[in-house]
């Protein structure tokens, strides 16, 4: 006695779905790799400034970097588990199918927890990251150059150029009320701003890079015009959200497929057992 209509449908479903799992696992691996190489806020030059900000006892720069590594690991795991399910379904091997179902169920629960943690972390990011960035600017930003002896200042300057931003809130003029950087040691203690050479770091000017930032237009450095229009808090937030939406979209799709895969695996196992009894 062969599989019933439901069991046959489940077998076909598992074969097709686990082929897709191969592709989805590969997709997560690629997304993680792209995040590792392309997400601007985890570049080595930018991370020191973000690591001055703590979210749930984790340094923000390291946290975003570790998320990309986690995606790569999950992608590889899904890729391997899909092979187990594919061979188990083709051969109607109960041991392989039960192992596959248990692993998928564990992965399903882990993803639910991960998504819940992400939304929890996201709400905390909204409340604490901006304050942490402001504190970092006010206490650690001391130099407008990229190669100064102060690593955090260098990192902020790289962030200004990499994310096309300036300050924490958008800088709209030279006055203190319009420019977060006026409260930094660069303006209050020592630095080009304190000596009234200029009021906006050259790295904040539109269109500059590491080779020509010191030659930025005077109108920009004076805080008059040509400043990057976005604040760095908004730029970091946009960068995180643009990539998290991709990850969540892939993750929810996988969750639905995983739940169906577990159900059909147990259906095939039960009918295979009944077939042997008969």
TORKOL-4160 file (C-alpha; in steps of 0.2 Angstrom, whole numbers, padded with zeros to 4 digits, m for minus):
278
<pt num="1" X="0000" Y="0000" Z="0000"/>
<pt num="2" X="0008" Y="0017" Z="m0006"/>
<pt num="3" X="0006" Y="0034" Z="0001"/>
<pt num="4" X="m0012" Y="0042" Z="0001"/>
<pt num="5" X="m0016" Y="0057" Z="m0009"/>
<pt num="6" X="m0011" Y="0068" Z="0006"/>
<pt num="7" X="0005" Y="0059" Z="0008"/>
<pt num="8" X="0010" Y="0059" Z="m0010"/>
<pt num="9" X="0006" Y="0078" Z="m0011"/>
<pt num="10" X="0016" Y="0080" Z="0005"/>
<pt num="11" X="0031" Y="0071" Z="m0003"/>
<pt num="12" X="0030" Y="0082" Z="m0019"/>
<pt num="13" X="0028" Y="0097" Z="m0008"/>
<pt num="14" X="0044" Y="0093" Z="0002"/>
<pt num="15" X="0054" Y="0089" Z="m0013"/>
<pt num="16" X="0049" Y="0105" Z="m0021"/>
<pt num="17" X="0050" Y="0115" Z="m0005"/>
<pt num="18" X="0067" Y="0109" Z="m0001"/>
<pt num="19" X="0074" Y="0113" Z="m0018"/>
<pt num="20" X="0067" Y="0131" Z="m0014"/>
<pt num="21" X="0076" Y="0129" Z="0003"/>
<pt num="22" X="0092" Y="0127" Z="m0005"/>
<pt num="23" X="0089" Y="0143" Z="m0015"/>
<pt num="24" X="0082" Y="0152" Z="0001"/>
<pt num="25" X="0097" Y="0147" Z="0011"/>
<pt num="26" X="0108" Y="0153" Z="m0003"/>
<pt num="27" X="0098" Y="0169" Z="m0003"/>
<pt num="28" X="0101" Y="0172" Z="0016"/>
<pt num="29" X="0119" Y="0168" Z="0014"/>
<pt num="30" X="0121" Y="0180" Z="m0001"/>
<pt num="31" X="0111" Y="0194" Z="0009"/>
<pt num="32" X="0123" Y="0191" Z="0024"/>
<pt num="33" X="0138" Y="0192" Z="0013"/>
<pt num="34" X="0132" Y="0208" Z="0005"/>
<pt num="35" X="0128" Y="0216" Z="0022"/>
<pt num="36" X="0145" Y="0211" Z="0027"/>
<pt num="37" X="0153" Y="0220" Z="0012"/>
<pt num="38" X="0140" Y="0234" Z="0007"/>
<pt num="39" X="0132" Y="0240" Z="0023"/>
<pt num="40" X="0141" Y="0257" Z="0026"/>
<pt num="41" X="0139" Y="0258" Z="0045"/>
<pt num="42" X="0149" Y="0242" Z="0048"/>
<pt num="43" X="0164" Y="0248" Z="0038"/>
<pt num="44" X="0180" Y="0248" Z="0049"/>
<pt num="45" X="0182" Y="0266" Z="0047"/>
<pt num="46" X="0164" Y="0270" Z="0054"/>
<pt num="47" X="0163" Y="0257" Z="0067"/>
<pt num="48" X="0173" Y="0265" Z="0081"/>
<pt num="49" X="0160" Y="0280" Z="0082"/>
<pt num="50" X="0146" Y="0268" Z="0083"/>
<pt num="51" X="0154" Y="0257" Z="0096"/>
<pt num="52" X="0153" Y="0271" Z="0108"/>
<pt num="53" X="0134" Y="0268" Z="0108"/>
<pt num="54" X="0127" Y="0253" Z="0118"/>
<pt num="55" X="0111" Y="0244" Z="0114"/>
<pt num="56" X="0106" Y="0231" Z="0126"/>
<pt num="57" X="0124" Y="0229" Z="0132"/>
<pt num="58" X="0130" Y="0227" Z="0114"/>
<pt num="59" X="0141" Y="0240" Z="0105"/>
<pt num="60" X="0131" Y="0246" Z="0090"/>
<pt num="61" X="0145" Y="0244" Z="0077"/>
<pt num="62" X="0149" Y="0226" Z="0082"/>
<pt num="63" X="0130" Y="0222" Z="0084"/>
<pt num="64" X="0127" Y="0226" Z="0065"/>
<pt num="65" X="0142" Y="0217" Z="0060"/>
<pt num="66" X="0137" Y="0201" Z="0070"/>
<pt num="67" X="0120" Y="0201" Z="0062"/>
<pt num="68" X="0127" Y="0199" Z="0045"/>
<pt num="69" X="0138" Y="0184" Z="0051"/>
<pt num="70" X="0122" Y="0177" Z="0059"/>
<pt num="71" X="0113" Y="0178" Z="0042"/>
<pt num="72" X="0127" Y="0168" Z="0034"/>
<pt num="73" X="0127" Y="0155" Z="0047"/>
<pt num="74" X="0108" Y="0153" Z="0046"/>
<pt num="75" X="0109" Y="0152" Z="0027"/>
<pt num="76" X="0122" Y="0138" Z="0027"/>
<pt num="77" X="0112" Y="0129" Z="0040"/>
<pt num="78" X="0096" Y="0130" Z="0030"/>
<pt num="79" X="0106" Y="0124" Z="0015"/>
<pt num="80" X="0111" Y="0108" Z="0024"/>
<pt num="81" X="0095" Y="0105" Z="0032"/>
<pt num="82" X="0086" Y="0106" Z="0015"/>
<pt num="83" X="0097" Y="0092" Z="0008"/>
<pt num="84" X="0092" Y="0081" Z="0023"/>
<pt num="85" X="0074" Y="0084" Z="0019"/>
<pt num="86" X="0075" Y="0082" Z="0001"/>
<pt num="87" X="0084" Y="0065" Z="0002"/>
<pt num="88" X="0072" Y="0060" Z="0016"/>
<pt num="89" X="0056" Y="0064" Z="0006"/>
<pt num="90" X="0063" Y="0055" Z="m0010"/>
<pt num="91" X="0068" Y="0039" Z="0000"/>
<pt num="92" X="0053" Y="0040" Z="0012"/>
<pt num="93" X="0066" Y="0038" Z="0026"/>
<pt num="94" X="0058" Y="0040" Z="0042"/>
<pt num="95" X="0074" Y="0043" Z="0052"/>
<pt num="96" X="0079" Y="0057" Z="0040"/>
<pt num="97" X="0062" Y="0065" Z="0040"/>
<pt num="98" X="0060" Y="0065" Z="0059"/>
<pt num="99" X="0078" Y="0073" Z="0061"/>
<pt num="100" X="0073" Y="0085" Z="0047"/>
<pt num="101" X="0057" Y="0090" Z="0055"/>
<pt num="102" X="0065" Y="0092" Z="0072"/>
<pt num="103" X="0078" Y="0103" Z="0065"/>
<pt num="104" X="0066" Y="0114" Z="0055"/>
<pt num="105" X="0055" Y="0116" Z="0070"/>
<pt num="106" X="0070" Y="0122" Z="0081"/>
<pt num="107" X="0075" Y="0134" Z="0067"/>
<pt num="108" X="0057" Y="0140" Z="0066"/>
<pt num="109" X="0057" Y="0144" Z="0085"/>
<pt num="110" X="0074" Y="0152" Z="0084"/>
<pt num="111" X="0067" Y="0164" Z="0070"/>
<pt num="112" X="0052" Y="0168" Z="0079"/>
<pt num="113" X="0063" Y="0173" Z="0094"/>
<pt num="114" X="0075" Y="0182" Z="0083"/>
<pt num="115" X="0061" Y="0192" Z="0074"/>
<pt num="116" X="0054" Y="0197" Z="0092"/>
<pt num="117" X="0071" Y="0202" Z="0098"/>
<pt num="118" X="0074" Y="0212" Z="0082"/>
<pt num="119" X="0057" Y="0222" Z="0085"/>
<pt num="120" X="0062" Y="0224" Z="0103"/>
<pt num="121" X="0079" Y="0230" Z="0099"/>
<pt num="122" X="0072" Y="0242" Z="0085"/>
<pt num="123" X="0061" Y="0251" Z="0098"/>
<pt num="124" X="0076" Y="0253" Z="0109"/>
<pt num="125" X="0087" Y="0259" Z="0095"/>
<pt num="126" X="0074" Y="0273" Z="0092"/>
<pt num="127" X="0075" Y="0278" Z="0110"/>
<pt num="128" X="0094" Y="0277" Z="0114"/>
<pt num="129" X="0105" Y="0277" Z="0099"/>
<pt num="130" X="0101" Y="0296" Z="0095"/>
<pt num="131" X="0106" Y="0300" Z="0113"/>
<pt num="132" X="0121" Y="0290" Z="0112"/>
<pt num="133" X="0127" Y="0298" Z="0096"/>
<pt num="134" X="0124" Y="0315" Z="0103"/>
<pt num="135" X="0135" Y="0310" Z="0118"/>
<pt num="136" X="0148" Y="0304" Z="0107"/>
<pt num="137" X="0149" Y="0320" Z="0097"/>
<pt num="138" X="0149" Y="0331" Z="0113"/>
<pt num="139" X="0163" Y="0321" Z="0122"/>
<pt num="140" X="0174" Y="0313" Z="0108"/>
<pt num="141" X="0174" Y="0323" Z="0092"/>
<pt num="142" X="0190" Y="0334" Z="0093"/>
<pt num="143" X="0197" Y="0334" Z="0075"/>
<pt num="144" X="0190" Y="0337" Z="0058"/>
<pt num="145" X="0204" Y="0327" Z="0049"/>
<pt num="146" X="0203" Y="0308" Z="0044"/>
<pt num="147" X="0221" Y="0304" Z="0050"/>
<pt num="148" X="0221" Y="0312" Z="0068"/>
<pt num="149" X="0227" Y="0303" Z="0083"/>
<pt num="150" X="0209" Y="0302" Z="0089"/>
<pt num="151" X="0201" Y="0286" Z="0082"/>
<pt num="152" X="0183" Y="0291" Z="0086"/>
<pt num="153" X="0185" Y="0308" Z="0078"/>
<pt num="154" X="0192" Y="0300" Z="0062"/>
<pt num="155" X="0177" Y="0288" Z="0062"/>
<pt num="156" X="0164" Y="0302" Z="0063"/>
<pt num="157" X="0173" Y="0310" Z="0048"/>
<pt num="158" X="0172" Y="0294" Z="0038"/>
<pt num="159" X="0154" Y="0292" Z="0043"/>
<pt num="160" X="0150" Y="0310" Z="0037"/>
<pt num="161" X="0157" Y="0306" Z="0020"/>
<pt num="162" X="0151" Y="0287" Z="0019"/>
<pt num="163" X="0133" Y="0291" Z="0023"/>
<pt num="164" X="0132" Y="0309" Z="0016"/>
<pt num="165" X="0127" Y="0316" Z="0033"/>
<pt num="166" X="0132" Y="0329" Z="0045"/>
<pt num="167" X="0131" Y="0330" Z="0064"/>
<pt num="168" X="0118" Y="0319" Z="0073"/>
<pt num="169" X="0103" Y="0330" Z="0068"/>
<pt num="170" X="0104" Y="0338" Z="0051"/>
<pt num="171" X="0116" Y="0353" Z="0052"/>
<pt num="172" X="0107" Y="0368" Z="0044"/>
<pt num="173" X="0118" Y="0382" Z="0049"/>
<pt num="174" X="0133" Y="0388" Z="0059"/>
<pt num="175" X="0124" Y="0393" Z="0075"/>
<pt num="176" X="0124" Y="0381" Z="0090"/>
<pt num="177" X="0105" Y="0378" Z="0089"/>
<pt num="178" X="0107" Y="0372" Z="0071"/>
<pt num="179" X="0123" Y="0363" Z="0073"/>
<pt num="180" X="0126" Y="0348" Z="0085"/>
<pt num="181" X="0145" Y="0350" Z="0082"/>
<pt num="182" X="0146" Y="0367" Z="0090"/>
<pt num="183" X="0144" Y="0357" Z="0107"/>
<pt num="184" X="0159" Y="0346" Z="0103"/>
<pt num="185" X="0177" Y="0349" Z="0110"/>
<pt num="186" X="0181" Y="0353" Z="0092"/>
<pt num="187" X="0171" Y="0369" Z="0095"/>
<pt num="188" X="0172" Y="0372" Z="0113"/>
<pt num="189" X="0190" Y="0367" Z="0118"/>
<pt num="190" X="0202" Y="0365" Z="0104"/>
<pt num="191" X="0201" Y="0363" Z="0085"/>
<pt num="192" X="0197" Y="0372" Z="0069"/>
<pt num="193" X="0180" Y="0377" Z="0075"/>
<pt num="194" X="0186" Y="0383" Z="0092"/>
<pt num="195" X="0199" Y="0394" Z="0083"/>
<pt num="196" X="0185" Y="0400" Z="0072"/>
<pt num="197" X="0193" Y="0394" Z="0056"/>
<pt num="198" X="0176" Y="0386" Z="0051"/>
<pt num="199" X="0161" Y="0378" Z="0059"/>
<pt num="200" X="0157" Y="0363" Z="0049"/>
<pt num="201" X="0169" Y="0349" Z="0046"/>
<pt num="202" X="0175" Y="0347" Z="0028"/>
<pt num="203" X="0170" Y="0329" Z="0028"/>
<pt num="204" X="0152" Y="0336" Z="0030"/>
<pt num="205" X="0152" Y="0345" Z="0013"/>
<pt num="206" X="0143" Y="0338" Z="m0002"/>
<pt num="207" X="0153" Y="0328" Z="m0015"/>
<pt num="208" X="0169" Y="0327" Z="m0005"/>
<pt num="209" X="0180" Y="0311" Z="m0003"/>
<pt num="210" X="0195" Y="0306" Z="0007"/>
<pt num="211" X="0206" Y="0314" Z="m0006"/>
<pt num="212" X="0199" Y="0331" Z="m0007"/>
<pt num="213" X="0189" Y="0334" Z="0008"/>
<pt num="214" X="0201" Y="0347" Z="0015"/>
<pt num="215" X="0198" Y="0357" Z="m0001"/>
<pt num="216" X="0179" Y="0358" Z="0003"/>
<pt num="217" X="0171" Y="0375" Z="m0002"/>
<pt num="218" X="0172" Y="0389" Z="0011"/>
<pt num="219" X="0154" Y="0392" Z="0011"/>
<pt num="220" X="0151" Y="0374" Z="0017"/>
<pt num="221" X="0164" Y="0375" Z="0031"/>
<pt num="222" X="0157" Y="0391" Z="0036"/>
<pt num="223" X="0140" Y="0383" Z="0038"/>
<pt num="224" X="0132" Y="0393" Z="0024"/>
<pt num="225" X="0128" Y="0381" Z="0010"/>
<pt num="226" X="0133" Y="0364" Z="0002"/>
<pt num="227" X="0132" Y="0354" Z="0019"/>
<pt num="228" X="0126" Y="0336" Z="0018"/>
<pt num="229" X="0107" Y="0338" Z="0021"/>
<pt num="230" X="0104" Y="0323" Z="0032"/>
<pt num="231" X="0109" Y="0320" Z="0050"/>
<pt num="232" X="0119" Y="0305" Z="0054"/>
<pt num="233" X="0106" Y="0297" Z="0066"/>
<pt num="234" X="0093" Y="0297" Z="0052"/>
<pt num="235" X="0106" Y="0291" Z="0040"/>
<pt num="236" X="0111" Y="0276" Z="0051"/>
<pt num="237" X="0092" Y="0272" Z="0054"/>
<pt num="238" X="0088" Y="0272" Z="0036"/>
<pt num="239" X="0103" Y="0261" Z="0032"/>
<pt num="240" X="0098" Y="0248" Z="0046"/>
<pt num="241" X="0080" Y="0248" Z="0040"/>
<pt num="242" X="0083" Y="0246" Z="0022"/>
<pt num="243" X="0093" Y="0230" Z="0025"/>
<pt num="244" X="0082" Y="0224" Z="0039"/>
<pt num="245" X="0066" Y="0225" Z="0028"/>
<pt num="246" X="0075" Y="0213" Z="0015"/>
<pt num="247" X="0080" Y="0201" Z="0029"/>
<pt num="248" X="0062" Y="0201" Z="0037"/>
<pt num="249" X="0054" Y="0198" Z="0020"/>
<pt num="250" X="0065" Y="0183" Z="0017"/>
<pt num="251" X="0063" Y="0177" Z="0035"/>
<pt num="252" X="0044" Y="0177" Z="0035"/>
<pt num="253" X="0043" Y="0168" Z="0019"/>
<pt num="254" X="0054" Y="0154" Z="0026"/>
<pt num="255" X="0044" Y="0153" Z="0042"/>
<pt num="256" X="0028" Y="0149" Z="0032"/>
<pt num="257" X="0037" Y="0136" Z="0022"/>
<pt num="258" X="0045" Y="0128" Z="0037"/>
<pt num="259" X="0029" Y="0126" Z="0046"/>
<pt num="260" X="0021" Y="0117" Z="0031"/>
<pt num="261" X="0037" Y="0106" Z="0029"/>
<pt num="262" X="0036" Y="0100" Z="0047"/>
<pt num="263" X="0017" Y="0096" Z="0045"/>
<pt num="264" X="0020" Y="0086" Z="0029"/>
<pt num="265" X="0036" Y="0077" Z="0036"/>
<pt num="266" X="0026" Y="0070" Z="0050"/>
<pt num="267" X="0012" Y="0065" Z="0038"/>
<pt num="268" X="0024" Y="0055" Z="0027"/>
<pt num="269" X="0032" Y="0047" Z="0042"/>
<pt num="270" X="0015" Y="0041" Z="0049"/>
<pt num="271" X="0009" Y="0034" Z="0032"/>
<pt num="272" X="0026" Y="0026" Z="0029"/>
<pt num="273" X="0024" Y="0018" Z="0046"/>
<pt num="274" X="0006" Y="0012" Z="0042"/>
<pt num="275" X="0012" Y="0005" Z="0026"/>
<pt num="276" X="0025" Y="m0006" Z="0035"/>
<pt num="277" X="0012" Y="m0012" Z="0047"/>
<pt num="278" X="0001" Y="m0017" Z="0033"/>
